[in-house]
């Protein structure tokens, strides 16, 4: 994604498109917590994001989880002083997860943050989403003040969110800044700033979101940096 050895470059969303079942949502019952499973990947490798959590949802509807995390060391022992947060909000009810799989990105802070090799995940709450999540993830494009597509490393003023699926969706957009870790340490998002609020994206269409307030400040400060990213994710 980014420059340098840009580990975060290739945002390859782990969405099993071939495995996603469309149009079979059963709203008659509550989603089952046991239908969620998780896989943590500490290091994504070159041009891949580190510290990702794959969430697999075997419920046939899109769901909104509230997850709790315990950081674990290489021996599987808890690291009680490490605080775990997420980028997309699977720990706070912001992320809508489709049937199939999707990713969140974890952030660690506190004593022992560089010793995390795995996480233990607990599903504290799970509800059906108000609106179905995308089969094909929403995409973003950075635009300047004239509406021209530009690099995310410049001072863009608008983000265009595009939905190619044949039904409307709601999403949020975040501006991420990654650190430059020492050899052997994982790269993580050290700054996450929302761009706008909840975005309503029409079926097969796009919506433009202005970069204002804290987001404009962050873009002005970090544009030209070696590891920045703009990500959209289904939310409600």
C-alpha positions as CSV (number, residue, x, y, z in Angstrom):
1,X,0.0,0.0,0.0
2,X,2.5,2.4,1.0
3,X,6.1,3.3,0.2
4,X,9.2,2.0,1.9
5,X,8.9,-1.8,2.1
6,X,5.2,-0.8,2.5
7,X,3.9,-3.8,4.4
8,X,0.4,-2.4,4.4
9,X,0.1,-1.8,0.7
10,X,-2.0,-4.6,-0.6
11,X,-5.3,-4.3,1.1
12,X,-6.5,-7.8,0.2
13,X,-9.8,-8.1,2.0
14,X,-10.3,-11.7,3.1
15,X,-13.8,-11.9,1.8
16,X,-14.8,-15.3,0.5
17,X,-16.8,-14.1,-2.4
18,X,-17.4,-17.5,-3.8
19,X,-18.7,-18.6,-0.4
20,X,-21.1,-15.7,0.2
21,X,-24.7,-16.7,-0.1
22,X,-26.9,-13.9,-1.4
23,X,-30.5,-13.4,-0.7
24,X,-31.1,-16.1,2.0
25,X,-31.2,-13.9,5.1
26,X,-33.4,-15.4,7.8
27,X,-34.6,-12.6,10.0
28,X,-36.8,-14.8,12.1
29,X,-34.2,-15.7,14.7
30,X,-31.3,-14.1,16.5
31,X,-27.9,-14.8,15.0
32,X,-25.9,-17.5,16.8
33,X,-22.6,-16.4,18.6
34,X,-21.3,-19.9,18.0
35,X,-21.5,-19.3,14.2
36,X,-18.6,-16.8,14.5
37,X,-15.0,-18.0,14.3
38,X,-11.8,-16.0,14.3
39,X,-8.2,-16.2,13.0
40,X,-5.5,-13.7,14.0
41,X,-2.6,-13.1,11.6
42,X,0.3,-11.3,13.2
43,X,2.4,-10.6,10.2
44,X,0.9,-10.1,6.8
45,X,4.2,-10.2,4.9
46,X,5.4,-7.7,2.2
47,X,2.6,-5.4,0.9
48,X,0.1,-6.9,3.3
49,X,-1.5,-5.5,6.5
50,X,-0.2,-6.8,9.8
51,X,-2.3,-7.6,12.9
52,X,-5.5,-8.6,11.1
53,X,-8.4,-10.5,12.5
54,X,-10.4,-12.6,10.1
55,X,-14.0,-13.0,11.2
56,X,-15.9,-15.9,9.7
57,X,-19.7,-15.6,10.0
58,X,-21.7,-18.8,9.3
59,X,-25.0,-17.1,10.1
60,X,-26.9,-16.6,6.8
61,X,-27.5,-12.9,7.7
62,X,-25.1,-10.0,8.1
63,X,-24.3,-9.5,11.8
64,X,-23.0,-6.8,14.1
65,X,-20.7,-8.2,16.8
66,X,-19.2,-6.7,19.9
67,X,-16.0,-8.6,20.6
68,X,-13.6,-8.6,23.6
69,X,-9.9,-9.4,23.2
70,X,-7.2,-10.8,25.3
71,X,-3.6,-10.4,24.0
72,X,-1.5,-13.5,24.2
73,X,2.3,-14.0,24.0
74,X,4.2,-16.5,21.9
75,X,3.5,-19.2,24.6
76,X,-0.3,-18.5,24.6
77,X,-0.1,-16.7,28.0
78,X,-2.2,-13.5,28.5
79,X,-0.5,-10.1,28.4
80,X,-2.7,-8.3,31.0
81,X,-1.2,-4.8,30.4
82,X,-1.8,-4.8,26.7
83,X,-5.0,-3.0,25.6
84,X,-6.5,-4.2,22.3
85,X,-8.6,-2.0,20.1
86,X,-9.9,-2.4,16.5
87,X,-9.8,-0.1,13.4
88,X,-13.3,-1.0,12.0
89,X,-15.1,-1.4,15.3
90,X,-15.8,-5.1,15.8
91,X,-15.2,-4.3,19.5
92,X,-17.8,-1.6,19.6
93,X,-20.7,-2.6,17.4
94,X,-19.6,-0.4,14.4
95,X,-18.6,-3.2,11.9
96,X,-21.2,-5.1,9.9
97,X,-19.9,-8.6,9.0
98,X,-21.5,-10.4,6.0
99,X,-22.2,-14.1,5.6
100,X,-18.7,-15.4,4.8
101,X,-15.6,-13.7,6.1
102,X,-14.3,-10.2,6.6
103,X,-11.4,-8.5,8.3
104,X,-10.8,-6.1,11.1
105,X,-7.4,-4.7,12.0
106,X,-6.2,-4.8,15.6
107,X,-4.2,-2.1,17.5
108,X,-2.1,-2.8,20.6
109,X,-0.9,-0.5,23.3
110,X,0.6,-0.8,26.8
111,X,3.5,-2.8,28.3
112,X,4.2,-5.8,26.1
113,X,2.5,-4.5,23.0
114,X,5.3,-5.8,20.8
115,X,5.1,-9.3,22.4
116,X,1.6,-10.1,21.1
117,X,1.5,-13.2,18.9
118,X,-2.1,-14.2,19.2
119,X,-5.4,-13.0,20.6
120,X,-8.3,-14.7,22.4
121,X,-11.7,-13.5,21.2
122,X,-14.9,-13.5,23.2
123,X,-18.3,-12.6,21.6
124,X,-20.0,-10.4,24.1
125,X,-22.9,-9.5,21.9
126,X,-24.3,-10.3,18.5
127,X,-27.3,-8.9,16.7
128,X,-28.6,-9.0,13.1
129,X,-27.6,-6.0,11.0
130,X,-30.2,-3.5,10.0
131,X,-28.9,-3.6,6.5
132,X,-27.2,-6.3,4.5
133,X,-23.4,-5.9,4.0
134,X,-21.8,-5.9,0.7
135,X,-20.9,-9.0,-1.3
136,X,-18.2,-7.0,-3.0
137,X,-16.5,-4.6,-0.5
138,X,-17.2,-0.9,-1.0
139,X,-14.2,0.8,-2.5
140,X,-12.8,4.4,-2.0
141,X,-11.2,6.9,-4.4
142,X,-9.5,10.1,-3.3
143,X,-10.4,13.3,-5.1
144,X,-9.0,16.8,-5.1
145,X,-11.0,20.0,-5.1
146,X,-11.6,19.8,-8.8
147,X,-13.0,16.2,-8.6
148,X,-9.9,14.7,-10.1
149,X,-8.6,11.4,-8.7
150,X,-5.4,11.8,-6.8
151,X,-3.0,9.7,-4.7
152,X,-3.8,9.1,-1.0
153,X,-0.4,10.6,-0.3
154,X,-1.7,14.0,-1.3
155,X,-4.0,16.5,0.3
156,X,-7.3,15.2,-1.1
157,X,-10.5,16.9,-0.2
158,X,-13.2,14.3,-1.0
159,X,-13.5,10.5,-0.8
160,X,-15.8,8.8,-3.3
161,X,-17.3,5.6,-1.9
162,X,-18.5,3.1,-4.5
163,X,-20.9,0.1,-4.1
164,X,-21.2,-2.2,-7.1
165,X,-23.8,-4.5,-5.5
166,X,-27.4,-4.3,-6.6
167,X,-28.7,-3.0,-3.2
168,X,-28.0,0.0,-1.1
169,X,-25.5,-0.2,1.8
170,X,-24.2,1.9,4.6
171,X,-20.5,2.4,5.3
172,X,-17.9,4.4,7.2
173,X,-14.5,5.6,6.0
174,X,-11.3,5.9,8.0
175,X,-8.0,7.5,7.4
176,X,-5.2,5.3,8.7
177,X,-1.6,6.1,9.5
178,X,0.8,3.2,10.1
179,X,4.0,3.2,12.1
180,X,7.5,2.2,10.7
181,X,8.4,-0.8,13.0
182,X,11.8,-2.2,13.8
183,X,12.8,-5.4,12.1
184,X,10.8,-8.3,13.6
185,X,8.0,-6.1,14.9
186,X,4.6,-5.9,13.3
187,X,3.3,-2.8,11.7
188,X,0.2,-1.3,13.2
189,X,-2.2,1.7,12.7
190,X,-1.1,4.4,15.1
191,X,-3.7,6.9,14.1
192,X,-7.3,6.2,12.9
193,X,-9.4,9.2,12.0
194,X,-13.0,9.0,10.7
195,X,-13.8,10.8,7.4
196,X,-17.4,11.9,7.7
197,X,-20.1,9.8,9.4
198,X,-22.3,7.0,8.3
199,X,-22.4,7.0,4.4
200,X,-25.5,5.9,2.5
201,X,-24.3,4.4,-0.8
202,X,-27.0,3.6,-3.4
203,X,-27.2,0.3,-5.3
204,X,-24.7,0.2,-8.0
205,X,-23.6,3.8,-7.3
206,X,-21.3,6.1,-5.4
207,X,-21.4,8.7,-2.6
208,X,-19.0,11.6,-2.1
209,X,-17.7,12.4,1.4
210,X,-16.0,15.7,2.2
211,X,-12.8,15.6,4.2
212,X,-13.3,18.1,7.0
213,X,-12.5,18.8,10.6
214,X,-10.1,16.3,12.2
215,X,-9.9,14.3,9.0
216,X,-8.7,17.3,7.1
217,X,-6.1,18.0,9.8
218,X,-4.8,14.4,9.7
219,X,-4.6,14.4,5.9
220,X,-2.7,17.8,6.0
221,X,-0.3,16.4,8.6
222,X,0.4,13.0,7.2
223,X,0.0,13.5,3.4
224,X,3.3,12.5,1.8
225,X,4.0,10.1,4.6
226,X,5.3,6.6,3.9
227,X,2.4,4.6,5.2
228,X,-1.1,6.0,5.0
229,X,-4.4,4.4,3.8
230,X,-8.1,5.1,3.3
231,X,-10.5,2.3,4.1
232,X,-14.2,1.9,3.9
233,X,-16.2,-0.8,5.7
234,X,-19.8,-1.7,6.2
235,X,-21.4,-0.2,9.3
236,X,-24.6,1.0,10.7
